[in-house]
């Protein structure tokens, strides 16, 4: 991040940000609100189909809290899921196996659509030869492997193969673990809980295919809204990009968030500036877009954590 700030003049970044008007910021905020509603709708639909109609906007608060944990801690895409499980379990009496199954399905669908976009984006970049030799076949293989992970997990869950439980049991049988007799009973209880959650997820996939399809549709809708928000943001910053260039820039941003840094700190900014440089455009616009994304995400993550802590204090005082 420091190197990038030395490479891109801050005066140019500020000049680009000054293109934004209150009206354009309001439009971006409205679109981002629709994205959040769509993403939250996926989790809400899954829980509702499981027989737990938790109020939609309460779930939205829990999702923002989980996003805050994920965003501010190292690790790509994960971190806040236990928060989602605990909040619906403690505040709405959702059984833990059901809550875990709902979050696992929600996350699997999210990753499925995210990695599908990455695979398509890399394919577009390779076909158009946007970056020359910088993006080769190994990047396409990585994108396909990323997409295969959630797809195979959902397929195995639907088939009732219990992929997590079976994998954990096989791993625990390897002659690598000292003191097994001491921790084995606790490990078996944990595996029993995982198996109960996977049984719930399998039942959901097999008995509620319409609800699963609706959740997948909502995920796709959320991504279309996200692309529209990103494209408008670039236009408001003065970038007139083609559809292919927009996809390339967004693909670079999504890859940056996969690296094990809190919120892709530094990698997001570098991805946008470097991609625009390779496209022969002003890198200051990329850094400006990154700062705008950063301000949005930090605000949402901070609000989610504050809201959850505030409600926790109110509950403790009753």
C-alpha positions as CSV (number, residue, x, y, z in Angstrom):
1,X,0.0,0.0,0.0
2,X,2.9,2.4,0.8
3,X,4.6,1.6,-2.5
4,X,1.3,2.2,-4.3
5,X,0.8,5.6,-2.7
6,X,4.3,6.6,-3.7
7,X,3.6,5.5,-7.3
8,X,0.2,7.2,-7.7
9,X,0.1,11.0,-7.0
10,X,-2.4,11.7,-4.2
11,X,-3.4,14.9,-6.0
12,X,-4.6,12.9,-9.0
13,X,-6.6,10.6,-6.6
14,X,-8.2,13.6,-4.9
15,X,-9.1,15.2,-8.3
16,X,-10.7,11.9,-9.4
17,X,-12.7,11.6,-6.1
18,X,-14.0,15.2,-6.6
19,X,-15.9,14.0,-9.6
20,X,-18.4,12.4,-7.2
21,X,-21.5,14.4,-6.4
22,X,-24.1,13.8,-3.6
23,X,-26.4,12.5,-6.2
24,X,-24.0,9.9,-7.5
25,X,-23.1,8.8,-3.9
26,X,-26.8,8.4,-3.2
27,X,-27.2,6.2,-6.2
28,X,-24.3,4.0,-5.2
29,X,-25.6,3.8,-1.7
30,X,-29.0,2.7,-2.9
31,X,-27.5,0.1,-5.2
32,X,-25.3,-1.3,-2.4
33,X,-28.4,-1.5,-0.2
34,X,-30.1,-3.6,-2.8
35,X,-27.0,-5.9,-3.0
36,X,-27.1,-6.3,0.8
37,X,-30.8,-7.1,0.7
38,X,-30.3,-9.7,-2.0
39,X,-27.4,-11.4,-0.2
40,X,-29.3,-11.4,3.1
41,X,-32.3,-12.8,1.3
42,X,-30.4,-16.0,0.5
43,X,-29.8,-16.8,4.2
44,X,-33.4,-15.7,5.1
45,X,-34.9,-18.1,2.5
46,X,-32.8,-21.0,3.7
47,X,-33.8,-20.5,7.3
48,X,-37.4,-20.0,6.4
49,X,-37.5,-23.2,4.4
50,X,-36.0,-25.0,7.4
51,X,-39.0,-23.8,9.5
52,X,-37.4,-20.9,11.2
53,X,-38.8,-17.6,9.9
54,X,-36.4,-15.2,11.6
55,X,-37.3,-11.5,10.8
56,X,-35.5,-10.4,7.7
57,X,-33.9,-7.2,9.1
58,X,-32.7,-8.9,12.2
59,X,-30.9,-11.3,10.0
60,X,-29.5,-8.4,8.1
61,X,-28.0,-7.0,11.3
62,X,-26.5,-10.4,12.1
63,X,-25.0,-10.6,8.6
64,X,-23.4,-7.2,8.9
65,X,-21.9,-8.3,12.3
66,X,-20.5,-11.4,10.7
67,X,-19.1,-9.3,7.8
68,X,-17.4,-7.1,10.3
69,X,-15.6,-10.1,11.9
70,X,-14.6,-11.4,8.4
71,X,-13.5,-8.0,7.2
72,X,-11.3,-7.0,10.1
73,X,-9.6,-10.4,10.6
74,X,-7.0,-12.1,8.3
75,X,-8.4,-14.8,6.1
76,X,-10.0,-14.9,2.7
77,X,-13.8,-14.9,2.7
78,X,-14.2,-16.6,6.1
79,X,-14.3,-15.6,9.8
80,X,-17.8,-14.4,10.7
81,X,-19.8,-17.6,10.2
82,X,-19.7,-18.6,13.9
83,X,-21.2,-15.3,14.7
84,X,-24.2,-16.0,12.4
85,X,-24.7,-19.4,14.0
86,X,-24.5,-18.2,17.6
87,X,-26.8,-15.2,17.0
88,X,-29.7,-17.1,15.5
89,X,-29.2,-19.9,18.0
90,X,-29.2,-17.7,21.1
91,X,-31.8,-15.1,20.0
92,X,-34.2,-17.1,17.9
93,X,-33.8,-20.6,19.4
94,X,-32.7,-22.1,16.1
95,X,-31.1,-25.5,16.9
96,X,-27.4,-25.5,16.4
97,X,-27.3,-28.2,13.7
98,X,-30.0,-26.3,11.7
99,X,-28.1,-23.0,12.2
100,X,-24.8,-24.5,11.0
101,X,-26.5,-26.2,8.0
102,X,-28.1,-22.9,7.0
103,X,-24.9,-20.9,7.2
104,X,-23.0,-23.7,5.4
105,X,-25.5,-23.7,2.5
106,X,-25.6,-19.9,2.5
107,X,-21.8,-19.7,2.3
108,X,-21.6,-22.5,-0.3
109,X,-24.0,-20.7,-2.6
110,X,-22.1,-17.4,-2.1
111,X,-18.8,-19.0,-3.0
112,X,-20.3,-20.9,-5.9
113,X,-21.5,-17.6,-7.5
114,X,-18.4,-15.7,-6.6
115,X,-16.0,-18.3,-8.0
116,X,-18.2,-18.7,-11.1
117,X,-17.7,-15.0,-11.8
118,X,-14.0,-15.4,-11.3
119,X,-13.8,-18.3,-13.7
120,X,-15.8,-16.4,-16.3
121,X,-13.7,-13.2,-15.7
122,X,-10.4,-15.1,-16.2
123,X,-11.8,-16.7,-19.3
124,X,-12.7,-13.3,-20.7
125,X,-9.3,-11.9,-19.9
126,X,-7.5,-14.9,-21.6
127,X,-9.7,-14.8,-24.6
128,X,-9.3,-11.0,-25.1
129,X,-5.5,-11.2,-24.2
130,X,-6.0,-8.1,-22.1
131,X,-2.8,-8.6,-20.0
132,X,-0.6,-10.5,-22.4
133,X,1.6,-13.1,-20.7
134,X,0.8,-11.8,-17.2
135,X,-2.3,-14.0,-17.0
136,X,-1.8,-17.5,-18.3
137,X,-3.3,-20.9,-18.2
138,X,-2.4,-21.4,-14.5
139,X,-4.7,-18.6,-13.5
140,X,-7.5,-20.2,-15.4
141,X,-6.8,-23.5,-13.6
142,X,-6.9,-21.7,-10.3
143,X,-10.2,-20.1,-11.1
144,X,-11.7,-23.5,-12.2
145,X,-10.5,-25.2,-9.0
146,X,-12.0,-22.4,-6.9
147,X,-15.3,-22.9,-8.6
148,X,-15.1,-26.7,-8.3
149,X,-14.8,-26.5,-4.5
150,X,-18.2,-25.2,-3.6
151,X,-19.8,-27.0,-6.5
152,X,-18.5,-30.4,-5.4
153,X,-19.4,-29.6,-1.8
154,X,-23.0,-28.9,-2.7
155,X,-23.2,-32.0,-4.9
156,X,-21.7,-34.2,-2.2
157,X,-24.1,-32.7,0.4
158,X,-27.1,-33.2,-1.9
159,X,-26.1,-36.9,-2.4
160,X,-25.8,-37.4,1.3
161,X,-22.1,-38.2,1.4
162,X,-21.3,-36.1,4.5
163,X,-18.1,-34.7,3.0
164,X,-17.0,-32.7,6.0
165,X,-17.7,-35.4,8.6
166,X,-16.2,-38.2,6.5
167,X,-13.1,-36.1,5.7
168,X,-12.6,-35.3,9.4
169,X,-13.0,-38.9,10.5
170,X,-10.5,-40.1,7.9
171,X,-8.1,-37.4,9.0
172,X,-8.4,-38.3,12.7
173,X,-7.5,-41.9,11.9
174,X,-4.1,-41.1,10.5
175,X,-1.2,-42.1,12.9
176,X,-0.2,-38.4,13.3
177,X,-1.9,-37.3,16.4
178,X,-0.3,-37.6,19.9
179,X,-2.5,-38.2,23.0
180,X,-5.5,-39.4,20.9
181,X,-7.1,-41.3,23.8
182,X,-7.3,-38.0,25.7
183,X,-9.1,-35.9,23.1
184,X,-10.9,-38.6,21.1
185,X,-14.2,-38.5,23.1
186,X,-14.5,-34.7,22.6
187,X,-13.6,-35.0,19.0
188,X,-16.2,-37.7,18.4
189,X,-18.9,-35.4,20.0
190,X,-17.8,-32.6,17.6
191,X,-18.0,-35.0,14.7
192,X,-21.5,-36.1,15.8
193,X,-22.6,-32.4,15.8
194,X,-21.1,-31.9,12.3
195,X,-22.8,-35.0,11.0
196,X,-26.2,-33.7,12.4
197,X,-25.6,-30.4,10.6
198,X,-24.7,-32.2,7.3
199,X,-27.8,-34.3,7.7
200,X,-29.9,-31.1,7.9
201,X,-28.2,-29.7,4.8
202,X,-28.8,-32.9,2.9
203,X,-32.4,-33.0,3.9
204,X,-32.8,-29.4,2.8
205,X,-31.2,-30.0,-0.6
206,X,-33.3,-33.1,-1.3
207,X,-36.6,-32.0,0.2
208,X,-36.5,-28.2,-0.7
209,X,-35.0,-28.0,-4.2
210,X,-37.3,-25.0,-5.0
211,X,-36.0,-23.1,-2.0
212,X,-32.4,-23.9,-2.9
213,X,-33.0,-22.7,-6.5
214,X,-34.6,-19.5,-5.1
215,X,-31.5,-18.9,-2.9
216,X,-29.3,-19.5,-5.9
217,X,-31.4,-17.1,-8.0
218,X,-31.1,-14.4,-5.3
219,X,-27.3,-14.9,-5.3
220,X,-27.1,-14.3,-9.0
221,X,-29.4,-11.3,-8.7
222,X,-27.1,-9.9,-6.0
223,X,-24.1,-10.3,-8.3
224,X,-25.8,-8.5,-11.1
225,X,-26.6,-5.6,-8.8
226,X,-22.9,-5.7,-7.6
227,X,-21.7,-5.5,-11.2
228,X,-24.1,-2.6,-11.9
229,X,-22.9,-0.8,-8.7
230,X,-19.2,-1.2,-9.6
231,X,-19.8,-0.2,-13.3
232,X,-21.6,3.0,-12.2
233,X,-18.9,3.8,-9.6
234,X,-16.3,3.7,-12.3
235,X,-18.3,5.9,-14.6
236,X,-18.9,8.4,-11.8
237,X,-15.1,8.5,-11.3
238,X,-14.7,9.4,-15.0
239,X,-13.8,6.0,-16.4
240,X,-15.6,5.0,-19.6
241,X,-14.8,1.3,-19.8
242,X,-16.0,-1.4,-22.1
243,X,-17.9,-4.4,-20.6
244,X,-14.8,-6.5,-21.0
245,X,-12.5,-4.0,-19.3
246,X,-15.0,-3.7,-16.4
247,X,-15.1,-7.4,-16.0
248,X,-11.3,-7.5,-16.0
249,X,-11.1,-4.8,-13.3
250,X,-13.7,-6.4,-11.1
251,X,-12.1,-9.9,-11.5
252,X,-8.8,-8.4,-10.3
253,X,-10.6,-6.9,-7.2
254,X,-12.2,-10.2,-6.3
255,X,-8.9,-12.1,-6.6
256,X,-7.4,-9.4,-4.3
257,X,-10.0,-10.2,-1.6
258,X,-8.9,-13.9,-1.6
259,X,-5.5,-13.1,-0.2
260,X,-5.1,-13.7,3.6
261,X,-5.1,-10.0,4.6
262,X,-7.8,-8.1,6.5
263,X,-10.2,-6.7,3.9
264,X,-7.6,-7.2,1.1
265,X,-5.6,-4.3,2.6
266,X,-3.1,-3.1,0.0
267,X,-3.9,-5.9,-2.5
268,X,-7.3,-4.4,-3.5
269,X,-5.7,-1.0,-4.2
270,X,-2.8,-2.5,-6.1
271,X,-5.1,-4.7,-8.2
272,X,-7.1,-1.8,-9.3
273,X,-4.2,0.5,-10.1
274,X,-2.1,-2.2,-11.8
275,X,-5.0,-3.4,-13.9
276,X,-5.8,0.1,-15.1
277,X,-2.1,0.6,-15.9
278,X,-2.1,-2.5,-18.0
279,X,-5.2,-1.3,-19.8
280,X,-3.4,1.9,-20.6
281,X,-5.6,4.0,-18.3
282,X,-5.0,6.3,-15.3
283,X,-4.1,4.3,-12.2
284,X,-5.3,7.2,-10.0
285,X,-8.9,6.2,-10.9
286,X,-8.2,2.7,-9.7
287,X,-6.9,3.9,-6.4
288,X,-9.9,6.2,-6.1
289,X,-12.3,3.3,-6.7
290,X,-10.4,1.3,-4.1
291,X,-10.7,4.0,-1.5
292,X,-14.4,4.3,-2.2
293,X,-14.9,0.6,-1.8
294,X,-12.8,0.7,1.3
295,X,-14.9,3.5,2.8
296,X,-18.1,1.6,2.1
297,X,-16.9,-1.7,3.5
298,X,-15.3,-0.3,6.6
299,X,-18.5,1.7,7.3
300,X,-20.7,-1.4,6.9
301,X,-18.4,-3.7,8.9
302,X,-18.1,-1.2,11.8
303,X,-21.8,-0.6,11.9
304,X,-22.5,-4.3,12.0
305,X,-20.1,-4.8,15.0
306,X,-21.5,-1.8,16.8
307,X,-25.1,-2.9,16.3
308,X,-24.4,-6.3,17.7
309,X,-22.5,-5.0,20.7
310,X,-25.2,-2.5,21.4
311,X,-28.0,-5.1,21.3
312,X,-25.8,-7.4,23.5
313,X,-25.6,-4.6,26.1
314,X,-29.3,-4.0,26.0
315,X,-30.0,-7.7,26.5
316,X,-27.5,-7.9,29.4
317,X,-29.2,-5.0,31.1
318,X,-32.7,-6.5,31.0
